[in-house]
Structures are given as structure tokens and as C-alpha cells.
Amino acid sequence: MTSTDRFSPFAKAALLALALLVALVCAQPAVAASNKPYTVKLTVKKGKNLTLLLVGKGGSLLASAPIKSDSQAVSLKTKSVATIAGATLQLVNAAKTASAGEYFGPAVLGWKGSKQASSTLVYTKLKAAQATTSLGTLTVTKVTKQQGYASLAASSKAVDTASSSAAKAVKGKPLGVGTYGKAAVPGATTSQAPNQPGQPNQPGQPNQPGATVQPDKQLGGDLDKDGIPNAFDVNDDGDSKTDSADSSTPTPVATDDTSTTCASVDFKIFTNFKATQQGFAGTINAYGSGPFAATLTTVPEALGNTMSMVFSSIPAVCGSQVTKTELKGVGVAYAPTDYVDLGSVCNTGDYQWTIGNGKLCGNRALTSGYKFSSSDLPSGQDTFAMRLTTADGKTHEFTSSPGFVFVTHPMVIKYRSGAASGTIDYSQSTSGPDGPRVNAPSISLAQADTLDVELYRPQRFAIDGEAGFADNAFYDLGGFKYTPDLPNGSGKCDALTTTDTAMPTDTASDQATKPTIKLSWAIGSKCYGVPPRNTPWTTGELQGGIDIQVEPSGPGGNSAQKLFITAR
């Protein structure tokens, strides 16, 4: 036996078996013990009255800290997660001002080239990190009234510098900062695709919960590479349309960071704002007159009276059923500051919160109610967090924003039903039980008639970075879909959905021209007596009326105006 062959065959076999056993024992805990808490340490300068968020690549809220001084040491510690690779640092306005709770901007952790001030590519994502990562000093730069970004004094070695993780910039400022990502991004990838479990995406479809999702289509991703994560970007894909008017934009979904194999979940926030009273009482629009004109007095009152904010229900995370759903605002003046239990879902299958009276599902108290003023109106950039507890004892947190908020209703100004026609004169109002109203009798409609209506589009307020923001200008919501919603539970008549192509995207309101949209609906023949509902046409007052539902072509809620119809 040579000096290099000191073991017998039996000894070799025993050693091999022992080696395999050790490898197996060591390998098994590695999977289970791969999750661990991470800590990100830094000092934030010039960030007083902001909140710093550590947002996971899938949209998880990993940690947060309020910034209470002009120079503050911050330690962001996560719960046990699989990784913080792909996570970003984001800033939210937390001061008790008009911008409270609104998204502020991203943190730049590195850049291409020797100087940030001349860089056209910056980096915001962390790469795989040690248990503790020290980033140094992060200094905040304000760009507009409510937006800005922060940057390190020097590029961090902890930042992901892969070309796929780079964000476009102008002189070191991420391209999306100052417009909430609205501006078109040259060269942005705008072809979209659905997410199918275990399958690649296909063009032209939105994301689906529970699917395999491309990282840049998740809430924490940055699809158009403008530096603004999808959760807060009003134009995710960087084309010429805002997401609300874009039928091809993917609805970002969230994935949890406690596992690398968790399926995606659908975390959506949107608003509903409807006018349902006789005589158009309560209807407001930027082109209205008298009490029907949208102003900084009528908008807060109307939003407080009827607007609801809706949060999607998430039934399971990482294969475990959700047992508790909690919600809070991140510095949002009208929302709970700490997590509150939402309880069971509403009969709509989601959580509908009427902010003005503080009710959830119409009858359960969520907050004490809130009276809006012109300085604290709800915004599409308001930031919320949802915490989910699952049956396996774990908790999962996600963050996002509504994207936009309706502040007016569609306003009918003319109608024709068969041979009969009428004009709604909002300058001739009288008192009614629900407030000022106009003399608008029920519209008489035969089953064979086509109902033609001309109306003003609903609006939103200008966002920071848009023309007219300082003057609280309105933007007409172009590119939206209009659908008749039938009474008595019959629901929307999708066969008559009309997409606004005359105004393809949000456009500053024009008091000189007061642009309108015209709808032509054969309601009797297309919505009654036909599958799938087969609802019969019956004469008399249509109890509940017909809603003109206005919905975004992309993600979002709806605004509506009720028409009272007499069938003949």
C-alpha cells in the first residue's frame, strides 16, 4: 500500500458515506435557514419630515423610518427574508402639509462614471448583501414642491450595477423625478404581456395574480427604467400615455420577499366616485356652473360625501391563507397612522372605505371619519401599506399608491332618446332634498330607441410637475372607457363599452372649448333580452336608473353619473 493509498476499501466506503451524510445534513438546513434579517445603516441629511422606506423588489415593505431631523442616523432592520437583492430606498412626504403621505422620490446609490453630476445612468437597487450593509451618508435634493431624490456621497459597493438594473438620468437625477414618472422615456420597452403560472408572458395582456412575473413588472420593479418604481410611477411603461389611459400597460403585482418561490399577489388601490341623486344633485365638473362647478370648495365636500377608496383582498400569500388583513397610511393625513384590522371583506369581494364617514363596507367603523379641505385632498400619489398575517404565523407587508384619484363626475349636458331630446341647464338650479338640483325629468326610452348622450369628461387635479399644478388646475381624463351599468343587479353592459379615442390621454382642461364626448347606446336591444343576462325589458321606471360608468383603460377605479330612465 502506497503512502497515497492509506485507507482500505471498507474505510473508503465508510468515509464516503460519512461525507455524503454530512453534506446532506448541512444542505437541508441551508434551505430552511436561508431566510434571515438584514440591516441597512445610513445617515440621512436634509430629509427632515420625510419617511424612508426599504422596498423589496416585489413591492414588499421591508422596513421604514421617519426622518425627524436634518441629519439623522437610520438603521433599517427587516424581518427574516430570503434576500434584499433588488430592494430600493424610497422617500415619502410625512410632514403635516398638503403633500403629507405623497411619494417623494428614490434614493440613488450609485452611478455610471466618476461623477454623479454628469451621469446619464444611475443605480438604485441593492445587490445580494451581507447581514448588515452600511451605505454612508444619503443627502436629499428637492426638485419640485413635492418631489426629489436622495443620493450617496459616493457610489456604494452594495449597489447592483448590472446594465439591466440601471435607470436613465439627466445629470445624475433619475429621469422620472419631478413628474412621478409621467414623462415618456426614450427607448422604453412598451410591449406588454400577461403573467401565467410557469409560463412566459404574452403581448397585450395585464399581469395576473399567482403568476410568474418578470421582476420589472412587479410593484418594486422599474419597467421603463426611469428610476421610479412601478408602485409610484404614473406611467410604468414609459410610453406617451399615463397608465390610467393605457390599455396595454401591465397592472403591477406584488411578490413577497420571504421566499424566492412565492407566487405573486394582486395589491390594487383605487377610488370610486359616483353621483346618484335625482336632478343631478351632487354632480360636479370642471365645466359645471354654480353649485355644479368643481371648485376648491365643492370638491372637498363631494369627496367627503361619497368617494370610497378600495383595496383589493389578498386571500393567500406564499401558499398560506390570510387570516388577518391590516392597513395604514404612510403619513397620509386621512388614513390610520398605525395598522388597523380590516376584518372580513365587503360583499363586493374587496375592502371599500368611505373616507368621509370612516365606514368600511358601508357599516363598519374603520376611522372616525374625515373632513377634507382644499389643502389635504386625497392624491393618486398617497402611499399605503397593507400587512397580512397568514395561517402559518408569518406576516407580509406591501406598499403602493392609487395612481390617480377622480375628483369630478361625468356631466351630462345633452341627450336624445328616439325623437325626444333635451339639454341639461345647470345654471337653473332649485333646492332639493339632496341639495341644489336641476329640472331633469326621467328620460323616456323605448326598447328600439338609441340613447345618445353628450357629456363632459370627469377630471383629476394636476399633479406636481404638470402645468397648472400651482393653480389646482383640472385635467380631463381622456382615453377612458364608458359603459352603461344596468339596474337591479344586472350589471355592466359590456357590449356597449365605448373607449374615448377623441382624447387619448389625460389633457389639461380647456374652459374656452369645454370639450365633450358623445355616446350612442342601443341599450334596449343590446343589453336586454340577450345573453348572458337575458334581462327582460319591462315598461315603467327603471328602479335604480342606469349608471354611466367611467373607468380607466388601465388600472384604477371609476366615476359615474346616474341617469333616471322610464322604459316604454
C-alpha positions in Angstrom: 0.0 0.0 0.0 1.5 3.3 -1.0 1.6 6.4 1.1 -1.1 7.9 -1.1 -3.4 5.0 -0.6 -3.6 4.7 3.2 -7.3 3.6 3.5 -8.8 0.2 2.9 -11.8 -0.2 0.6 -14.0 -0.5 3.6 -12.6 2.6 5.2 -13.0 4.5 1.9 -16.7 3.4 1.7 -17.3 4.5 5.3 -15.7 7.9 4.8 -17.7 8.4 1.6 -20.9 7.5 3.4 -19.9 9.9 6.2 -19.1 12.7 3.7 -22.5 12.2 2.0 -24.3 12.2 5.3 -22.6 15.4 6.4 -23.3 17.1 3.0 -27.0 16.0 3.3 -27.3 17.3 6.9 -25.6 20.6 6.0 -27.6 21.1 2.8 -31.0 20.6 4.4 -30.9 23.4 7.0 -29.4 25.7 4.3 -32.8 25.9 2.6 -34.7 26.4 5.8 -32.2 28.7 7.3 -31.6 30.8 4.2 -34.0 33.5 5.5 -32.5 36.0 7.9 -33.0 39.6 9.0 -31.0 42.3 7.1 -29.9 45.7 8.4 -29.2 48.7 6.2 -27.5 51.5 8.0 -27.0 55.1 6.8 -27.2 58.7 7.7 -29.9 60.9 6.0 -29.2 64.6 5.6 -31.7 67.3 4.6 -34.5 64.8 4.8 -36.5 66.2 7.8 -40.2 65.4 7.6 -39.8 62.5 5.1 -40.2 58.8 5.7 -37.6 56.4 4.4 -38.8 53.1 3.1 -36.8 50.0 2.2 -38.9 48.4 -0.5 -38.3 44.9 -1.8 -38.0 44.0 -5.4 -41.6 42.6 -5.4 -43.2 45.6 -3.6 -42.8 44.3 0.0 -42.4 47.0 2.6 -39.3 45.6 4.3 -38.6 48.4 6.8 -39.3 52.1 7.3 -38.1 55.0 9.5 -39.4 58.6 10.0 -36.7 61.3 9.4 -37.2 63.9 12.2 -34.0 65.9 11.9 -31.8 67.5 9.2 -29.1 64.9 9.9 -30.2 61.5 11.3 -28.6 58.1 11.6 -31.0 55.4 10.4 -31.0 51.7 10.9 -33.5 49.8 8.8 -33.9 46.2 10.0 -36.0 43.7 8.1 -37.8 40.6 9.4 -36.4 37.3 8.1 -36.4 37.4 4.3 -34.8 35.4 1.6 -32.8 38.3 0.2 -32.8 42.1 -0.2 -31.2 41.9 -3.6 -33.2 44.2 -5.8 -34.5 46.3 -2.9 -34.6 50.1 -3.2 -34.8 53.0 -0.8 -37.8 55.3 -1.3 -38.9 58.5 0.3 -42.4 59.7 1.2 -43.5 63.1 2.4 -44.5 62.8 6.1 -45.0 66.4 7.1 -48.5 67.6 8.0 -48.8 69.6 4.8 -50.7 69.3 1.6 -48.1 66.7 0.4 -48.4 64.5 3.5 -48.2 60.9 2.6 -47.4 61.6 -1.1 -44.5 59.8 -2.7 -41.3 62.0 -2.8 -38.7 60.1 -4.8 -36.0 57.4 -4.9 -32.5 57.1 -3.5 -29.6 56.9 -5.9 -27.0 54.5 -4.5 -24.5 54.6 -7.4 -23.9 55.9 -10.9 -22.0 55.1 -14.1 -18.9 57.2 -14.4 -16.8 59.1 -11.9 -19.3 61.9 -11.2 -23.0 61.7 -10.5 -23.5 65.3 -11.6 -22.7 64.3 -15.2 -24.0 60.7 -15.2 -26.8 59.6 -17.6 -27.2 56.2 -15.8 -27.8 55.7 -12.1 -28.4 52.7 -9.9 -31.0 52.4 -7.2 -31.1 48.6 -6.4 -29.2 46.8 -3.8 -27.4 43.6 -4.8 -27.1 40.5 -2.6 -25.9 41.8 0.7 -24.3 40.8 4.0 -26.5 40.7 7.1 -25.5 44.4 7.7 -24.9 46.9 4.9 -23.6 50.4 5.7 -24.3 52.9 2.9 -22.8 56.1 4.4 -24.5 59.4 4.0 -27.6 60.0 1.9 -28.4 63.6 1.1 -31.8 64.7 -0.1 -32.3 67.0 -3.1 -35.6 68.7 -3.6 -36.6 69.1 -7.3 -40.2 70.3 -7.2 -42.6 71.3 -4.5 -43.3 67.6 -3.5 -40.7 65.6 -5.3 -37.0 65.0 -5.3 -34.4 62.3 -4.8 -31.5 61.4 -2.5 -28.0 60.3 -3.3 -25.0 59.0 -1.6 -21.7 60.9 -1.4 -20.0 58.1 -3.3 -21.2 55.1 -5.2 -21.7 52.2 -2.9 -20.2 48.8 -3.4 -23.5 47.3 -2.3 -25.4 48.6 -5.3 -26.4 46.5 -8.3 -24.6 47.9 -11.3 -25.8 45.4 -13.9 -27.0 47.0 -17.1 -30.5 45.6 -16.5 -30.7 47.5 -13.2 -29.6 50.9 -14.5 -32.0 53.8 -14.6 -31.8 56.6 -17.0 -30.8 60.0 -15.7 -30.1 63.6 -16.6 -27.1 65.0 -14.7 -27.4 62.2 -12.2 -31.1 62.9 -11.5 -33.4 59.9 -12.3 -35.4 60.7 -15.4 -38.8 60.1 -13.6 -38.2 62.5 -10.8 -40.3 65.7 -11.0 -43.2 64.1 -12.9 -43.9 61.0 -10.9 -42.6 59.1 -13.9 -45.2 60.5 -16.3 -42.8 61.7 -18.9 -42.1 59.4 -21.9 -38.8 57.5 -21.7 -36.8 57.2 -24.9 -36.2 53.6 -25.7 -38.6 52.2 -23.0 -39.9 48.7 -23.5 -43.6 49.2 -24.1 -44.7 45.8 -25.4 -46.7 44.1 -22.6 -47.6 40.6 -21.6 -49.7 38.7 -19.1 -48.2 36.6 -16.3 -49.2 32.9 -16.5 -48.1 30.4 -13.8 -44.9 28.8 -15.0 -45.2 30.4 -18.5 -43.6 33.3 -20.2 -45.6 36.5 -20.7 -47.7 37.1 -23.9 -48.2 40.5 -25.5 -51.1 42.8 -24.8 -52.4 41.4 -21.5 -52.3 42.6 -17.9 -50.5 40.8 -15.1 -52.4 38.1 -13.3 -52.0 37.3 -9.6 -50.4 33.9 -8.8 -48.4 34.1 -12.0 -44.7 34.1 -12.7 -43.9 37.8 -13.1 -40.9 39.4 -14.7 -39.1 41.4 -12.0 -39.5 44.7 -13.6 -43.3 44.2 -13.8 -43.6 43.8 -10.0 -44.6 46.8 -7.8 -40.9 47.2 -6.7 -39.6 47.0 -10.2 -38.9 49.7 -12.7 -40.3 48.7 -16.1 -39.3 51.9 -18.0 -36.0 52.4 -16.2 -36.8 56.0 -15.2 -35.8 55.4 -11.5 -39.4 55.4 -10.2 -40.7 52.0 -9.0 -43.9 50.8 -10.6 -45.8 51.2 -7.2 -45.4 55.0 -7.6 -44.9 55.5 -11.3 -48.0 57.0 -13.1 -46.6 55.7 -16.5 -44.9 52.4 -15.8 -44.0 51.5 -19.3 -42.7 55.0 -20.3 -44.9 55.5 -23.4 -47.0 58.5 -24.3 -50.0 57.6 -22.1 -50.5 57.6 -18.4 -51.3 54.2 -17.0 -54.9 55.1 -16.4 -55.5 55.7 -20.1 -53.2 52.8 -21.3 -55.0 49.5 -22.0 -51.6 47.8 -22.8 -49.9 48.7 -19.5 -49.4 45.8 -17.1 -51.0 46.1 -13.7 -48.1 45.7 -11.4 -48.4 42.8 -8.9 -46.5 42.1 -5.8 -44.4 39.2 -4.6 -43.2 38.6 -1.1 -39.5 38.6 -0.2 -39.7 35.9 2.5 -39.3 33.3 -0.3 -37.9 33.1 -3.8 -40.7 30.8 -4.9 -43.8 32.6 -3.7 -46.5 33.3 -6.3 -47.5 36.9 -7.0 -50.4 38.6 -5.3 -52.7 41.4 -6.6 -52.4 44.5 -4.5 -54.5 47.3 -6.0 -55.8 50.6 -4.7 -58.3 52.8 -6.5 -61.2 55.2 -5.8 -65.0 55.2 -6.7 -66.7 58.5 -7.0 -70.4 58.4 -8.1 -73.3 60.9 -8.5 -76.6 59.1 -7.9 -79.2 61.6 -6.9 -82.3 62.8 -8.8 -81.9 66.1 -10.7 -78.1 65.6 -10.9 -77.9 66.8 -7.3 -74.3 66.5 -6.1 -72.8 66.3 -9.6 -69.7 68.4 -10.0 -67.4 69.0 -13.0 -64.7 71.5 -14.0 -67.1 72.8 -16.7 -70.2 73.0 -14.5 -71.8 76.2 -13.2 -73.0 77.4 -9.9 -73.2 74.6 -7.3 -72.3 72.1 -10.0 -68.9 73.6 -10.7 -65.9 71.8 -9.3 -64.0 74.2 -7.1 -61.8 74.0 -4.1 -65.0 74.3 -2.0 -67.2 71.8 -3.8 -64.6 69.1 -4.4 -63.7 68.5 -0.8 -67.3 68.4 0.2 -68.3 66.0 -2.6 -65.3 63.7 -1.9 -66.1 63.6 1.7 -69.8 62.7 1.0 -69.5 59.9 -1.5 -65.9 58.9 -2.5 -64.7 55.5 -1.4 -61.2 54.1 -1.6 -61.0 50.4 -2.5 -58.2 48.0 -1.5 -58.0 44.6 -3.2 -58.4 41.5 -1.0 -55.4 39.1 -0.9 -56.6 35.7 0.1 -53.3 33.9 0.4 -49.5 34.6 0.4 -46.8 32.1 -0.3 -49.4 29.3 -0.3 -50.8 30.1 3.1 -54.3 31.5 3.7 -54.5 35.1 5.0 -56.1 35.2 8.5 -55.8 39.0 9.1 -55.6 42.0 6.8 -54.4 45.3 8.2 -54.0 48.7 6.6 -52.3 52.0 7.3 -51.3 55.2 5.5 -47.6 56.2 5.3 -48.0 59.8 6.6 -51.4 60.1 4.9 -53.5 62.7 6.8 -56.9 61.0 6.4 -55.7 57.4 6.9 -54.9 55.4 10.1 -51.3 56.1 11.2 -50.9 52.6 12.6 -52.2 49.3 11.3 -55.9 48.6 11.8 -57.6 45.3 11.2 -59.9 45.4 8.2 -61.8 42.3 9.2 -63.9 40.5 6.6 -64.2 41.7 3.0 -67.3 43.6 1.8 -69.9 41.9 -0.3 -68.0 43.3 -3.3 -65.1 40.9 -2.5 -62.7 43.8 -1.6 -62.4 46.5 1.1 -64.4 49.6 0.3 -63.7 52.5 2.7 -65.9 55.7 2.6 -63.3 58.1 3.9 -65.7 60.9 4.8 -67.7 58.9 7.3 -64.9 56.5 8.2 -67.0 53.4 7.3 -65.8 50.2 5.8 -68.3 48.2 3.7 -70.9 51.0 4.5 -71.5 50.0 8.1 -68.2 49.1 10.0 -66.2 51.9 11.6 -62.6 52.0 10.3 -61.7 55.6 11.3 -63.5 58.4 13.0 -64.3 60.0 9.6 -62.5 62.9 7.9 -63.5 66.3 6.6 -61.4 67.2 3.6 -60.2 70.8 2.9 -58.6 72.2 -0.2 -55.1 71.6 1.4 -55.4 67.9 2.2 -57.3 66.3 -0.7 -56.6 62.6 -1.5 -54.0 62.2 -4.1 -53.0 59.4 -6.5 -49.5 59.5 -5.0 -50.7 58.9 -1.4 -48.8 55.9 0.0 -50.4 53.0 1.8 -49.1 49.8 3.4 -51.0 46.5 3.9 -49.9 43.9 6.4 -51.1 40.3 6.0 -50.9 37.6 8.6 -51.1 34.1 7.3 -52.2 30.7 8.8 -48.5 29.7 9.1 -47.9 32.5 11.5 -46.0 34.8 9.1 -46.6 38.4 8.3 -46.2 40.1 4.9 -46.3 43.8 4.1 -46.8 45.5 0.7 -46.8 49.2 -0.3 -48.3 51.1 -3.2 -50.4 54.1 -4.2 -53.7 54.7 -6.1 -52.0 56.3 -9.2 -54.8 58.8 -9.7 -58.0 60.0 -8.0 -61.3 61.1 -9.6 -62.3 64.5 -8.2 -65.3 65.1 -10.5 -68.1 63.2 -12.2 -69.1 62.8 -15.9 -71.6 65.6 -16.5 -74.4 65.1 -19.0 -75.3 68.2 -21.0 -77.5 66.8 -23.8 -79.5 63.7 -24.6 -81.6 62.2 -27.3 -83.9 59.3 -26.9 -85.6 58.3 -30.2 -87.2 61.5 -31.4 -87.1 63.2 -28.0 -84.2 65.4 -26.9 -83.2 67.6 -24.1 -80.5 69.9 -22.7 -79.5 70.0 -19.1 -79.3 73.6 -17.9 -77.1 73.6 -14.8 -77.5 77.3 -14.3 -81.2 76.9 -13.5 -80.9 75.1 -10.1 -83.5 74.8 -7.4 -83.4 73.4 -3.9 -84.0 69.7 -3.3 -83.7 67.2 -0.5 -80.2 66.3 -1.7 -79.0 69.8 -2.4 -79.2 72.0 -5.5 -80.8 70.2 -8.4 -81.9 70.9 -12.0 -85.2 70.2 -13.7 -84.2 67.0 -15.4 -87.2 64.7 -15.9 -86.8 61.0 -16.3 -85.6 60.1 -19.8 -88.3 58.2 -21.8 -86.7 55.3 -23.7 -88.3 52.6 -25.9 -86.5 49.3 -26.3 -85.9 50.1 -30.0 -84.5 53.6 -29.3 -80.9 54.5 -29.3 -79.9 56.7 -26.3 -77.4 59.5 -27.3 -75.8 61.5 -24.6 -73.2 64.3 -24.8 -71.2 64.9 -21.6 -68.1 66.5 -20.1 -65.4 64.0 -19.1 -64.6 63.6 -15.4 -61.4 65.2 -14.1 -58.5 64.8 -11.8 -56.3 67.6 -10.3 -52.9 68.4 -11.9 -50.1 66.5 -10.2 -46.9 68.0 -9.1 -44.7 68.6 -12.2 -47.6 69.2 -14.6 -48.7 72.5 -16.0 -51.2 74.1 -13.7 -50.3 72.3 -10.5 -49.7 75.5 -8.5 -53.2 76.8 -9.6 -55.0 73.5 -8.8 -55.8 73.0 -12.5 -58.0 70.2 -13.7 -57.1 67.5 -16.2 -59.8 65.8 -18.3 -59.5 62.1 -18.1 -59.0 61.0 -21.7 -58.6 57.5 -23.0 -61.1 56.1 -20.5 -64.0 53.6 -21.1 -67.7 54.4 -20.8 -70.2 51.6 -20.1 -73.9 51.6 -19.2 -74.4 49.9 -15.8 -78.0 48.4 -15.6 -80.2 48.4 -12.5 -81.5 45.6 -10.4 -78.2 43.8 -10.2 -77.9 43.2 -13.9 -74.5 44.9 -14.0 -72.5 46.5 -16.7 -73.5 46.0 -20.4 -70.0 45.4 -21.8 -71.4 45.1 -25.3 -71.8 48.9 -25.3 -68.4 49.8 -23.7 -67.1 52.8 -25.6 -63.4 53.8 -25.4 -62.6 57.5 -25.7 -60.3 57.8 -28.7 -61.0 61.5 -29.4 -58.9 62.4 -26.3 -56.5 59.5 -25.9 -54.9 60.5 -22.6 -55.2 63.0 -19.7 -55.3 66.5 -21.1 -55.4 69.9 -19.3 -59.0 71.1 -19.1 -59.9 73.9 -21.5 -62.6 76.3 -20.3 -62.6 78.0 -23.7 -63.7 75.0 -25.7 -65.1 72.7 -23.0 -64.5 69.5 -24.9 -67.2 66.9 -24.8 -67.6 63.2 -25.6 -70.6 61.7 -27.3 -72.0 58.3 -26.6 -74.6 56.3 -28.6 -76.0 53.3 -26.9 -78.7 50.9 -28.2 -79.5 49.9 -24.6 -82.8 48.2 -25.2 -81.6 45.8 -27.9 -78.0 45.2 -26.8 -78.4 45.0 -23.0 -81.9 43.5 -22.5 -83.2 40.1 -23.6 -79.8 38.9 -24.7 -77.2 36.5 -23.2 -75.7 36.2 -20.7 -78.2 38.0 -18.5 -81.4 37.7 -20.6 -82.9 40.5 -18.5 -86.4 41.3 -19.8 -87.4 44.7 -21.0 -90.3 45.9 -18.8 -92.1 49.2 -19.1 -92.1 51.8 -16.3 -89.4 53.5 -14.2 -86.1 51.6 -14.2 -85.7 51.4 -10.5 -82.1 52.3 -9.7 -81.6 54.0 -13.0 -78.7 53.4 -15.4 -75.2 54.5 -14.4 -72.8 55.9 -16.9 -69.7 54.2 -15.6 -66.3 55.8 -16.5 -63.3 53.6 -15.9 -59.7 53.8 -16.9 -58.4 51.7 -19.8 -55.6 50.7 -17.5 -55.6 50.1 -13.7 -57.9 52.2 -11.5 -61.4 52.8 -10.1 -64.4 54.6 -11.6 -66.6 57.7 -11.6 -70.2 57.5 -12.6 -73.4 59.6 -13.2 -76.8 58.1 -12.8 -79.5 58.6 -15.5 -83.1 58.0 -14.5 -84.9 56.2 -17.3 -88.6 55.4 -17.9 -88.9 52.4 -20.2 -91.9 52.4 -22.6 
